[in-house]
Amino acid sequence: MKSRIVRLVVVAAVALVSATSPAVASGPGAPSAEPPTAVSVLDVLLVKGRAPLTGYSRDQFGLAWIDVDRNGCDTRTDILVRDLVERVMSGRCKVLSGVLYPDPYTGRKLVYVRGRSVVDVDHVVALGNAWATGAQRLSYTDRTAFANDPLNLLTVEASANRQKGDGDAATWLPANKGFRCAYVARQVAVKAKYHLWVTRAEKAAIARVLTGCPRQKVPADGSVPAPAAPSGGAGIPNDATSSKKVVTFANCTAARAAGVTPIRKASTPKLYAANAKLDRDKDGVACE
């Protein structure tokens, strides 16, 4: 009888988290139910030991960064658009540069430049951790959804993400202490949504963090804004049709990394004017 009650409570907690997830709640007519506290959801998560990583690979979670929501852009782009400010776009689905401030894991200000970035899009509940705590029982479709769920994705400093690896809250927490409550609450929400369990050490670590913020809610969702429309010219918002700040590149290598080359005077006059020094033969095309 007791185990049946526990199962019912788990189902109720998952329903509360899922009721405000992106898959269910989007748009002005979506329900506005108050999300539960992370403590209440943590209390009903199943506690078990880690399963072996036998059979685990990235491929078990689908192709990387597919367009699951069919908005025309892959998931990684969606998250960059959601998390970066001062974005410079090429068309709807290519982020050339932007600023992450603050980086949730370190609290620092980071500049993203396509091709030589210092940021990653991190799975808050790592794929390896998910595999060891129940994801191997999910269908391939559900694992693909997990890997591309905005609720489980954050743009963060790349080096901090590498340090985290497949760790859980018992082995790694963000250096930015001000973000730890939100971080573990997001992990709890993701684990509840996908019926994953926590280890005893993991639950204890999350509970310790939440003692300092007992009213911390699980995140309502990981909503992603619609991708921006192209901004005239060649689709690079650094021309005469744009109000964004024009980027001046130190050299053509940096310009190529940002994905804006060749820089043509005819199509992007403001960008060309800012980088005319890179037009060695003065033919109106820089970084050919």
Phi, psi and omega in degrees: 000317181298317181296326179294319179297317179300316180298320179295321179293320177299314179301319180295318180295317178299319179297321179295318178292314184292333183297337180244018179280159182302331183290337184251316187252110175204138178097170186295339181267007184288152179295150182243037181298141179290125178296149178287167176286153178297325180299316183293323179286319178303320184298337183251004174288143177294139178249121180212169175282163179291133173282155178295156180275016179307126178085357183285136169202161178302327182297338179293346181250025176084174176296142184293130171057055175277170181268076186290330182268002175055040176264005178097348181239149178286166186298320181300317178297317178305317183288321176299317179297321180294319193262335183270150172245170181052042184287143168246121186248153166242104186072202184274335194232022175229114177269115181278321180199169179176179182235132173256110182211120352275156170294124184299329185277330183241341183083000183273165174268125183237143178254122178267129172229125183304131177096340178214052189277152174255013179238155174236161166261113188262143168277112184301313165266108186299151182298318179296320177296319179298317180300321183279353181233033170122346184292336179295343177273347180284160174288161178302321179297317180291324178292324176296318177297319178301313184291342182243015183278120179304333177300330185257014186233136176219143171277125187217170176298132185299316183294323177294321178297319180293323178296321180295316182057228178263018184291156173254189184294341179283339183246344181204135172224152180301143175297331177285095185298332180292347181256354188296322180297313180295325182295308182290329177296322178293320177299318179298316180298317181295316181295323177292317183298323184255015175058041176265159179256174174241151173279166180299316180293322179296315179298318180296319180294317179296317180298321179298317178298316185287347175297333179274353181209063186297341180265006180301125179274153167291148180297141182294321179192187176236042193310142181242128178290158176296143180297146182290150177285155177302151186251050174073180179054231180271010182089003179258116187284046175236024182248195186291345182269359187248149175261000180288155179296135179283138181266130174254122183265145180291328181199176182290333177299316178294320180295319179294322178298328179279351176078026184251359183274153352289151180264111187257131179298324185289323186261330179227073187298321180292318178296319179296315182300322180288341184233026183301332180298340181275354177271086188297322183261006175054042179257009179089006178227115179265147177057053181291000000 
